[in-house]
């Protein structure tokens, strides 16, 4: 719903440095458009003084004044023609957004075991029988049980773990649940059941 006379932030231009607010950004835009360098210089110094008063707790930092002028340069999109009291060449690095980090989006068949367990499955597929593989099977099966226990709110079926272990290792690992001894789970760390408490 649009109401005449009301101005919503969602309809406004996005702020370059939101911590200083829209009024300071308007001052910066005004300073950029001033006709004489003397006027721009005086306006810029006034704006920095206002910015300084907004964050007095930062005055103890040794490079505080430098940062204020860097921020002014960024908010003006480096278009403010004045005699800068500091070298603002480093401000361009502040204004540059870092490249987004790559996030591993590999798909796994079931989420409750997690990516690390599926990496162990792949390792087990190629390991020759022996003590080393037996130890890895033991560690993997127990971690599967812990993960399943947490995921299912306190329930972990041994047969399901044995079945999943065989399934996700292409049948290479067959866990004999009649002889295999799982680690004892710490039931004091059981996940809390969600839901509202009953009224007394």
MDAnalysis code that builds the backbone (N, CA, C; Angstrom):
import MDAnalysis as mda
import numpy as np

u = mda.Universe.empty(600, n_residues=200, atom_resindex=np.repeat(np.arange(200), 3), trajectory=True)
u.add_TopologyAttr("name", ["N", "CA", "C"] * 200)
u.add_TopologyAttr("resid", np.arange(1, 201))
u.add_TopologyAttr("resname", ["UNK", "UNK", "UNK", "UNK", "UNK", "UNK", "UNK", "UNK", "UNK", "UNK", "UNK", "UNK", "UNK", "UNK", "UNK", "UNK", "UNK", "UNK", "UNK", "UNK", "UNK", "UNK", "UNK", "UNK", "UNK", "UNK", "UNK", "UNK", "UNK", "UNK", "UNK", "UNK", "UNK", "UNK", "UNK", "UNK", "UNK", "UNK", "UNK", "UNK", "UNK", "UNK", "UNK", "UNK", "UNK", "UNK", "UNK", "UNK", "UNK", "UNK", "UNK", "UNK", "UNK", "UNK", "UNK", "UNK", "UNK", "UNK", "UNK", "UNK", "UNK", "UNK", "UNK", "UNK", "UNK", "UNK", "UNK", "UNK", "UNK", "UNK", "UNK", "UNK", "UNK", "UNK", "UNK", "UNK", "UNK", "UNK", "UNK", "UNK", "UNK", "UNK", "UNK", "UNK", "UNK", "UNK", "UNK", "UNK", "UNK", "UNK", "UNK", "UNK", "UNK", "UNK", "UNK", "UNK", "UNK", "UNK", "UNK", "UNK", "UNK", "UNK", "UNK", "UNK", "UNK", "UNK", "UNK", "UNK", "UNK", "UNK", "UNK", "UNK", "UNK", "UNK", "UNK", "UNK", "UNK", "UNK", "UNK", "UNK", "UNK", "UNK", "UNK", "UNK", "UNK", "UNK", "UNK", "UNK", "UNK", "UNK", "UNK", "UNK", "UNK", "UNK", "UNK", "UNK", "UNK", "UNK", "UNK", "UNK", "UNK", "UNK", "UNK", "UNK", "UNK", "UNK", "UNK", "UNK", "UNK", "UNK", "UNK", "UNK", "UNK", "UNK", "UNK", "UNK", "UNK", "UNK", "UNK", "UNK", "UNK", "UNK", "UNK", "UNK", "UNK", "UNK", "UNK", "UNK", "UNK", "UNK", "UNK", "UNK", "UNK", "UNK", "UNK", "UNK", "UNK", "UNK", "UNK", "UNK", "UNK", "UNK", "UNK", "UNK", "UNK", "UNK", "UNK", "UNK", "UNK", "UNK", "UNK", "UNK", "UNK", "UNK", "UNK", "UNK", "UNK", "UNK", "UNK", "UNK"])
u.atoms.positions = np.array([
    [0.847, -1.191, 0.000],
    [0.000, 0.000, 0.000],
    [0.880, 1.238, 0.000],
    [0.696, 2.129, -0.934],
    [1.441, 3.375, -1.014],
    [0.584, 4.527, -0.513],
    [1.091, 5.264, 0.467],
    [0.395, 6.416, 1.013],
    [1.190, 7.653, 0.653],
    [0.534, 8.603, 0.016],
    [1.206, 9.821, -0.429],
    [1.788, 10.570, 0.769],
    [3.052, 10.942, 0.629],
    [3.712, 11.676, 1.707],
    [4.595, 10.810, 2.580],
    [4.400, 9.472, 2.531],
    [5.226, 8.572, 3.328],
    [6.381, 8.053, 2.483],
    [7.580, 8.036, 3.100],
    [8.789, 7.623, 2.397],
    [9.371, 6.423, 3.131],
    [9.389, 5.259, 2.479],
    [9.860, 4.043, 3.109],
    [11.322, 3.782, 2.750],
    [12.083, 3.243, 3.718],
    [13.487, 2.918, 3.457],
    [13.643, 1.932, 2.307],
    [12.679, 1.032, 2.150],
    [12.762, 0.041, 1.080],
    [12.671, 0.674, -0.300],
    [12.142, 1.904, -0.347],
    [12.016, 2.606, -1.623],
    [13.188, 3.547, -1.877],
    [14.062, 3.691, -0.884],
    [15.185, 4.614, -1.006],
    [16.428, 3.893, -1.531],
    [17.383, 4.701, -1.969],
    [18.652, 4.154, -2.427],
    [19.393, 3.542, -1.242],
    [20.037, 2.396, -1.461],
    [20.740, 1.712, -0.383],
    [21.935, 2.540, 0.082],
    [22.120, 2.608, 1.408],
    [23.207, 3.386, 1.973],
    [24.540, 2.683, 1.758],
    [25.574, 3.476, 1.517],
    [26.915, 2.916, 1.325],
    [27.466, 2.422, 2.655],
    [27.387, 3.267, 3.688],
    [27.802, 2.892, 5.042],
    [26.633, 3.158, 5.991],
    [25.778, 2.175, 6.198],
    [24.541, 2.382, 6.968],
    [24.770, 2.874, 8.386],
    [25.948, 2.621, 8.971],
    [26.166, 3.014, 10.366],
    [26.115, 4.530, 10.579],
    [26.312, 5.301, 9.509],
    [26.266, 6.759, 9.636],
    [24.874, 7.328, 9.365],
    [23.999, 6.537, 8.810],
    [22.634, 6.984, 8.601],
    [22.431, 7.770, 7.312],
    [21.174, 7.942, 6.972],
    [20.813, 8.582, 5.703],
    [21.094, 10.088, 5.697],
    [20.975, 10.743, 6.853],
    [21.193, 12.193, 6.889],
    [22.648, 12.533, 6.584],
    [23.577, 11.748, 7.129],
    [24.991, 11.996, 6.836],
    [25.276, 11.742, 5.363],
    [24.652, 10.702, 4.802],
    [24.844, 10.422, 3.379],
    [24.330, 11.590, 2.526],
    [23.214, 12.183, 2.951],
    [22.681, 13.348, 2.226],
    [23.664, 14.520, 2.284],
    [24.301, 14.704, 3.445],
    [25.299, 15.766, 3.580],
    [26.470, 15.537, 2.624],
    [26.891, 14.283, 2.533],
    [28.008, 13.946, 1.646],
    [27.628, 14.220, 0.197],
    [26.436, 13.815, -0.188],
    [25.969, 14.062, -1.560],
    [25.904, 15.561, -1.845],
    [25.473, 16.316, -0.830],
    [25.399, 17.776, -0.976],
    [26.799, 18.364, -1.168],
    [27.758, 17.861, -0.373],
    [29.131, 18.378, -0.457],
    [29.736, 18.124, -1.826],
    [29.465, 16.967, -2.394],
    [30.003, 16.625, -3.715],
    [29.505, 17.617, -4.766],
    [28.270, 18.076, -4.619],
    [27.666, 18.964, -5.619],
    [27.941, 20.441, -5.441],
    [28.671, 20.800, -4.395],
    [28.955, 22.226, -4.179],
    [29.892, 22.762, -5.262],
    [29.675, 24.015, -5.696],
    [30.420, 24.526, -6.860],
    [31.888, 24.841, -6.592],
    [32.227, 25.336, -5.406],
    [33.611, 25.742, -5.177],
    [34.323, 24.763, -4.249],
    [35.640, 24.671, -4.453],
    [36.443, 23.758, -3.634],
    [36.453, 24.203, -2.179],
    [36.435, 25.510, -1.960],
    [36.428, 26.030, -0.587],
    [35.160, 25.591, 0.149],
    [34.027, 25.665, -0.521],
    [32.763, 25.225, 0.092],
    [32.791, 23.727, 0.362],
    [33.300, 22.970, -0.603],
    [33.368, 21.515, -0.428],
    [34.276, 21.152, 0.748],
    [35.404, 21.875, 0.850],
    [36.353, 21.607, 1.933],
    [35.712, 21.863, 3.293],
    [35.062, 23.014, 3.427],
    [34.417, 23.374, 4.688],
    [33.312, 22.368, 5.038],
    [32.537, 21.969, 4.031],
    [31.437, 21.013, 4.261],
    [31.987, 19.650, 4.668],
    [33.066, 19.224, 4.023],
    [33.665, 17.925, 4.341],
    [34.170, 17.897, 5.774],
    [34.820, 18.960, 6.209],
    [35.338, 19.024, 7.580],
    [34.198, 19.011, 8.593],
    [33.097, 19.664, 8.250],
    [31.925, 19.661, 9.131],
    [31.330, 18.257, 9.229],
    [31.245, 17.577, 8.104],
    [30.694, 16.212, 8.093],
    [31.557, 15.280, 8.931],
    [32.884, 15.371, 8.787],
    [33.785, 14.516, 9.570],
    [33.646, 14.809, 11.061],
    [33.441, 16.064, 11.416],
    [33.233, 16.429, 12.821],
    [31.956, 15.781, 13.365],
    [30.912, 15.750, 12.533],
    [29.658, 15.092, 12.933],
    [29.873, 13.594, 13.087],
    [30.568, 12.989, 12.133],
    [30.864, 11.553, 12.197],
    [31.670, 11.230, 13.446],
    [32.582, 12.136, 13.798],
    [33.417, 11.956, 14.991],
    [32.561, 11.920, 16.250],
    [31.566, 12.801, 16.307],
    [30.693, 12.858, 17.488],
    [29.760, 11.650, 17.586],
    [29.523, 10.999, 16.469],
    [28.621, 9.842, 16.475],
    [29.242, 8.624, 17.151],
    [30.571, 8.505, 17.083],
    [31.242, 7.336, 17.650],
    [32.413, 7.772, 18.533],
    [32.142, 8.474, 19.642],
    [33.234, 8.959, 20.501],
    [34.041, 7.822, 21.124],
    [33.441, 6.638, 21.260],
    [34.144, 5.525, 21.889],
    [35.318, 5.021, 21.052],
    [35.346, 5.411, 19.775],
    [36.420, 4.944, 18.893],
    [37.619, 5.890, 18.857],
    [37.556, 6.960, 19.593],
    [38.619, 7.961, 19.520],
    [39.961, 7.464, 20.058],
    [39.922, 6.397, 20.845],
    [41.166, 5.861, 21.400],
    [41.986, 5.127, 20.341],
    [41.354, 4.739, 19.254],
    [42.078, 4.022, 18.198],
    [43.064, 4.967, 17.516],
    [44.290, 4.511, 17.302],
    [45.311, 5.396, 16.737],
    [45.005, 5.899, 15.328],
    [44.300, 5.116, 14.535],
    [44.005, 5.507, 13.144],
    [42.565, 5.968, 12.972],
    [41.968, 6.460, 14.075],
    [40.553, 6.817, 14.052],
    [40.247, 7.909, 13.031],
    [41.031, 8.999, 13.044],
    [40.781, 10.111, 12.112],
    [40.950, 9.660, 10.657],
    [41.961, 8.829, 10.446],
    [42.175, 8.301, 9.090],
    [40.939, 7.555, 8.605],
    [40.351, 6.748, 9.504],
    [39.170, 5.971, 9.119],
    [37.981, 6.874, 8.801],
    [37.822, 7.948, 9.558],
    [36.712, 8.864, 9.289],
    [36.815, 9.451, 7.882],
    [38.012, 9.890, 7.512],
    [38.192, 10.457, 6.177],
    [38.079, 9.382, 5.100],
    [38.542, 8.169, 5.420],
    [38.366, 7.053, 4.474],
    [36.887, 6.797, 4.228],
    [36.114, 6.810, 5.313],
    [34.676, 6.565, 5.192],
    [33.986, 7.681, 4.399],
    [34.432, 8.910, 4.607],
    [33.884, 10.014, 3.832],
    [34.160, 9.820, 2.344],
    [35.367, 9.372, 2.017],
    [35.720, 9.115, 0.618],
    [34.844, 8.018, 0.023],
    [34.604, 6.984, 0.803],
    [33.774, 5.865, 0.330],
    [32.343, 6.337, 0.092],
    [31.789, 7.102, 1.053],
    [30.407, 7.568, 0.917],
    [30.234, 8.534, -0.250],
    [31.326, 9.212, -0.626],
    [31.245, 10.126, -1.775],
    [31.583, 9.409, -3.079],
    [31.798, 8.098, -2.980],
    [32.194, 7.310, -4.149],
    [33.460, 7.895, -4.790],
    [34.323, 8.465, -3.924],
    [35.610, 9.044, -4.325],
    [35.433, 10.197, -5.331],
    [34.268, 10.857, -5.256],
    [33.974, 11.967, -6.164],
    [34.133, 13.333, -5.512],
    [34.484, 13.357, -4.231],
    [34.583, 14.622, -3.506],
    [35.952, 15.259, -3.760],
    [35.949, 16.379, -4.463],
    [37.189, 17.066, -4.842],
    [37.565, 18.078, -3.768],
    [38.437, 17.626, -2.826],
    [38.914, 18.492, -1.737],
    [40.389, 18.193, -1.498],
    [40.996, 18.933, -0.573],
    [42.359, 18.645, -0.125],
    [42.252, 17.681, 1.065],
    [42.465, 16.439, 0.809],
    [42.304, 15.420, 1.844],
    [43.456, 15.517, 2.849],
    [43.157, 15.545, 4.147],
    [44.224, 15.625, 5.143],
    [44.969, 14.300, 5.343],
    [44.404, 13.225, 4.811],
    [45.028, 11.910, 4.902],
    [45.062, 11.281, 3.514],
    [45.946, 10.318, 3.355],
    [45.998, 9.542, 2.113],
    [44.817, 8.578, 2.115],
    [43.904, 8.753, 1.175],
    [42.690, 7.921, 1.151],
    [42.792, 6.786, 0.136],
    [44.008, 6.532, -0.376],
    [44.145, 5.465, -1.378],
    [43.786, 4.099, -0.808],
    [43.998, 3.921, 0.500],
    [43.662, 2.639, 1.125],
    [42.175, 2.434, 1.321],
    [41.389, 3.510, 1.186],
    [39.940, 3.397, 1.399],
    [39.286, 2.518, 0.347],
    [39.896, 2.438, -0.834],
    [39.332, 1.606, -1.901],
    [39.277, 0.148, -1.479],
    [40.253, -0.285, -0.667],
    [40.255, -1.679, -0.195],
    [39.112, -1.927, 0.770],
    [38.796, -0.908, 1.584],
    [37.669, -1.047, 2.523],
    [36.361, -1.154, 1.754],
    [36.256, -0.366, 0.677],
    [35.012, -0.327, -0.089],
    [34.799, -1.577, -0.923],
    [35.882, -2.323, -1.218],
    [35.768, -3.518, -2.053],
    [35.207, -4.667, -1.245],
    [34.134, -5.254, -1.717],
    [33.537, -6.396, -1.032],
    [34.364, -7.649, -1.306],
    [34.583, -8.482, -0.280],
    [35.340, -9.714, -0.507],
    [34.575, -10.683, -1.392],
    [35.310, -11.519, -2.081],
    [34.682, -12.537, -2.907],
    [33.927, -13.519, -2.011],
    [32.733, -13.946, -2.415],
    [31.990, -14.908, -1.586],
    [32.745, -16.218, -1.456],
    [32.707, -16.788, -0.267],
    [33.385, -18.056, -0.023],
    [32.625, -19.197, -0.680],
    [33.398, -20.108, -1.238],
    [32.783, -21.309, -1.794],
    [32.252, -22.156, -0.651],
    [31.011, -22.590, -0.781],
    [30.412, -23.427, 0.246],
    [30.185, -24.810, -0.326],
    [30.669, -25.840, 0.371],
    [30.493, -27.192, -0.178],
    [29.022, -27.584, -0.227],
    [28.516, -27.740, -1.428],
    [27.097, -28.031, -1.607],
    [26.881, -29.458, -2.123],
    [27.877, -30.311, -1.880],
    [27.743, -31.682, -2.372],
    [26.542, -32.362, -1.730],
    [25.822, -33.090, -2.529],
    [24.614, -33.746, -2.055],
    [24.966, -35.075, -1.390],
    [24.318, -35.358, -0.274],
    [24.469, -36.652, 0.386],
    [23.084, -37.274, 0.499],
    [22.997, -38.605, 0.424],
    [21.679, -39.256, 0.396],
    [20.811, -38.982, 1.615],
    [21.435, -38.980, 2.801],
    [20.668, -38.702, 4.020],
    [21.432, -37.688, 4.854],
    [20.722, -36.707, 5.357],
    [21.381, -35.597, 6.039],
    [21.841, -35.945, 7.447],
    [21.164, -36.888, 8.105],
    [21.448, -37.085, 9.527],
    [22.827, -37.670, 9.806],
    [23.459, -38.322, 8.836],
    [24.807, -38.825, 9.073],
    [25.863, -37.752, 8.828],
    [25.602, -36.848, 7.912],
    [26.552, -35.768, 7.655],
    [27.594, -36.132, 6.607],
    [28.228, -35.108, 6.068],
    [29.176, -35.258, 4.972],
    [30.405, -36.074, 5.383],
    [30.880, -35.869, 6.613],
    [32.090, -36.566, 7.066],
    [31.895, -38.081, 7.098],
    [30.708, -38.521, 7.508],
    [30.444, -39.963, 7.556],
    [30.457, -40.546, 6.147],
    [29.926, -39.801, 5.184],
    [29.919, -40.310, 3.808],
    [31.333, -40.343, 3.219],
    [32.202, -39.479, 3.705],
    [33.607, -39.568, 3.293],
    [34.241, -40.837, 3.865],
    [33.844, -41.214, 5.093],
    [34.335, -42.470, 5.675],
    [33.807, -43.673, 4.904],
    [32.549, -43.605, 4.453],
    [31.996, -44.691, 3.636],
    [32.856, -44.911, 2.390],
    [33.222, -43.824, 1.734],
    [34.043, -43.920, 0.526],
    [35.407, -44.519, 0.839],
    [35.950, -44.168, 1.983],
    [37.250, -44.716, 2.383],
    [37.141, -46.209, 2.669],
    [36.056, -46.610, 3.317],
    [35.866, -48.032, 3.652],
    [35.700, -48.895, 2.401],
    [35.154, -48.316, 1.344],
    [34.952, -49.080, 0.112],
    [36.258, -49.612, -0.469],
    [37.329, -48.873, -0.261],
    [38.603, -49.221, -0.907],
    [39.621, -49.835, 0.040],
    [39.298, -49.915, 1.325],
    [40.263, -50.444, 2.291],
    [40.281, -51.967, 2.275],
    [41.457, -52.562, 2.328],
    [41.526, -54.028, 2.407],
    [41.134, -54.503, 3.802],
    [40.613, -55.712, 3.923],
    [40.262, -56.229, 5.249],
    [41.490, -56.255, 6.164],
    [41.260, -56.052, 7.435],
    [42.356, -56.055, 8.392],
    [42.012, -55.230, 9.614],
    [42.984, -55.117, 10.516],
    [42.748, -54.414, 11.773],
    [42.426, -52.930, 11.557],
    [43.112, -52.315, 10.602],
    [42.888, -50.886, 10.357],
    [41.460, -50.630, 9.885],
    [40.977, -51.481, 8.970],
    [39.604, -51.313, 8.493],
    [38.613, -51.622, 9.608],
    [38.901, -52.673, 10.406],
    [38.000, -53.020, 11.508],
    [37.849, -51.858, 12.488],
    [38.965, -51.155, 12.757],
    [38.921, -50.031, 13.684],
    [38.116, -48.882, 13.091],
    [38.292, -48.650, 11.789],
    [37.536, -47.574, 11.142],
    [36.052, -47.912, 11.091],
    [35.731, -49.178, 10.873],
    [34.324, -49.618, 10.894],
    [33.719, -49.351, 12.264],
    [34.483, -49.688, 13.319],
    [33.986, -49.475, 14.677],
    [33.722, -47.990, 14.937],
    [34.683, -47.143, 14.551],
    [34.523, -45.713, 14.763],
    [33.354, -45.158, 13.946],
    [33.243, -45.625, 12.705],
    [32.173, -45.127, 11.825],
    [30.797, -45.543, 12.341],
    [30.658, -46.795, 12.721],
    [29.369, -47.302, 13.199],
    [28.926, -46.570, 14.465],
    [29.863, -46.338, 15.362],
    [29.518, -45.645, 16.606],
    [29.143, -44.192, 16.348],
    [29.845, -43.551, 15.413],
    [29.496, -42.168, 15.093],
    [28.141, -42.103, 14.399],
    [27.854, -43.084, 13.555],
    [26.541, -43.164, 12.916],
    [25.450, -43.265, 13.969],
    [25.712, -44.076, 14.988],
    [24.701, -44.249, 16.038],
    [24.496, -42.952, 16.814],
    [25.577, -42.247, 17.104],
    [25.450, -40.976, 17.824],
    [24.678, -39.954, 16.989],
    [25.019, -39.895, 15.702],
    [24.328, -38.938, 14.823],
    [22.849, -39.258, 14.702],
    [22.542, -40.549, 14.523],
    [21.149, -40.972, 14.384],
    [20.382, -40.724, 15.686],
    [21.049, -40.952, 16.798],
    [20.433, -40.746, 18.107],
    [20.046, -39.275, 18.299],
    [20.958, -38.377, 17.917],
    [20.677, -36.947, 18.058],
    [19.597, -36.498, 17.082],
    [19.652, -37.030, 15.875],
    [18.702, -36.623, 14.841],
    [17.282, -37.064, 15.164],
    [17.171, -38.280, 15.712],
    [15.842, -38.866, 15.920],
    [15.317, -38.672, 17.337],
    [15.878, -37.696, 18.044],
    [15.394, -37.363, 19.392],
    [15.477, -38.543, 20.350],
    [16.631, -39.231, 20.353],
    [16.856, -40.264, 21.353],
    [16.555, -41.673, 20.916],
    [16.531, -41.932, 19.620],
    [16.287, -43.291, 19.134],
    [17.344, -43.638, 18.085],
    [17.982, -44.797, 18.255],
    [18.999, -45.239, 17.296],
    [18.947, -46.756, 17.199],
    [18.472, -47.267, 16.089],
    [18.280, -48.701, 15.904],
    [19.556, -49.330, 15.328],
    [20.078, -50.347, 16.017],
    [21.320, -50.993, 15.588],
    [21.191, -51.630, 14.211],
    [20.046, -52.232, 13.945],
    [19.846, -52.880, 12.647],
    [19.864, -51.865, 11.509],
    [19.301, -50.715, 11.752],
    [19.311, -49.668, 10.722],
    [20.735, -49.216, 10.437],
    [21.534, -49.071, 11.482],
    [22.923, -48.651, 11.304],
    [23.686, -49.681, 10.482],
    [23.487, -50.976, 10.824],
    [24.160, -52.041, 10.070],
    [23.704, -52.037, 8.612],
    [22.407, -51.846, 8.402],
    [21.854, -51.823, 7.050],
    [22.398, -50.640, 6.246],
    [22.434, -49.452, 6.878],
    [22.943, -48.254, 6.193],
    [24.428, -48.378, 5.901],
    [25.173, -48.972, 6.825],
    [26.616, -49.139, 6.624],
    [26.889, -50.032, 5.425],
    [26.115, -51.097, 5.294],
    [26.266, -51.980, 4.136],
    [25.814, -51.291, 2.857],
    [24.724, -50.570, 2.951],
    [24.160, -49.898, 1.776],
    [25.095, -48.835, 1.215],
    [25.646, -47.999, 2.093],
    [26.451, -46.870, 1.620],
    [27.913, -47.228, 1.371],
    [28.301, -48.477, 1.667],
    [29.639, -48.946, 1.283],
    [29.532, -49.969, 0.157],
    [28.380, -49.972, -0.518],
    [28.144, -50.895, -1.646],
    [28.317, -52.349, -1.239],
    [27.908, -52.660, -0.007],
    [27.947, -54.037, 0.466],
    [29.305, -54.503, 0.943],
    [30.312, -53.643, 0.917],
    [31.659, -54.061, 1.339],
    [31.730, -54.322, 2.839],
    [30.994, -53.537, 3.617],
    [31.039, -53.684, 5.071],
    [29.728, -54.296, 5.557],
    [29.841, -55.479, 6.147],
    [28.685, -56.175, 6.704],
    [28.880, -56.272, 8.212],
    [28.089, -55.510, 8.938],
    [28.230, -55.447, 10.392],
    [27.372, -56.523, 11.038],
    [28.009, -57.384, 11.817],
    [27.279, -58.436, 12.529],
    [26.828, -57.867, 13.871],
    [25.563, -57.486, 13.945],
    [25.091, -56.819, 15.165],
    [24.963, -57.783, 16.350],
    [25.030, -59.103, 16.069],
    [24.980, -60.061, 17.182],
    [26.295, -60.082, 17.950],
    [27.375, -59.740, 17.275],
    [28.682, -59.774, 17.943],
    [29.299, -58.385, 18.122],
    [28.834, -57.419, 17.320],
    [29.408, -56.077, 17.403],
    [28.878, -55.362, 18.646],
    [29.785, -54.741, 19.382],
    [29.399, -54.027, 20.605],
    [29.544, -52.514, 20.365],
    [28.419, -51.820, 20.377],
    [28.440, -50.368, 20.223],
    [28.889, -49.712, 21.532],
    [29.472, -48.529, 21.405],
    [29.792, -47.746, 22.596],
    [28.500, -47.366, 23.302],
    [28.572, -47.285, 24.620],
    [27.395, -46.902, 25.387],
    [27.147, -45.408, 25.220],
    [25.927, -45.060, 24.849],
    [25.571, -43.653, 24.680],
    [25.334, -43.001, 26.032],
    [25.667, -41.727, 26.120],
    [25.446, -40.954, 27.339],
    [24.034, -40.390, 27.292],
    [23.119, -41.043, 27.956],
    [21.715, -40.637, 27.895],
    [21.458, -39.337, 28.641],
    [22.417, -38.895, 29.460],
    [22.243, -37.609, 30.138],
    [22.335, -36.454, 29.160],
    [22.912, -36.728, 27.960],
    [23.017, -35.713, 26.919],
    [21.924, -35.859, 25.870],
    [20.849, -36.543, 26.222],
    [19.773, -36.774, 25.258],
    [19.161, -35.464, 24.814],
    [18.799, -35.366, 23.534],
    [18.166, -34.130, 23.037],
    [16.860, -33.863, 23.750],
    [16.584, -32.602, 23.992],
    [15.336, -32.222, 24.657],
    [14.169, -32.337, 23.688],
    [13.101, -32.906, 24.163],
    [11.891, -33.016, 23.339],
    [11.273, -31.639, 23.168],
    [10.901, -31.329, 21.950],
    [10.264, -30.041, 21.697],
    [8.790, -30.117, 22.051],
    [8.198, -28.945, 22.251],
    [6.774, -28.911, 22.560],
    [6.516, -28.108, 23.819],
    [5.283, -27.754, 24.015],
    [4.922, -26.959, 25.178],
    [4.802, -27.827, 26.406],
    [5.155, -27.234, 27.549],
    [4.985, -27.946, 28.806],
    [3.512, -28.026, 29.171],
    [3.184, -29.138, 29.774],
    [1.796, -29.306, 30.194],
    [1.511, -28.450, 31.422],
    [0.342, -27.897, 31.430],
    [-0.069, -27.121, 32.606],
    [-0.467, -28.039, 33.725],
    [-0.098, -27.655, 34.912],
    [-0.506, -28.443, 36.077],
    [-1.857, -28.002, 36.594],
])
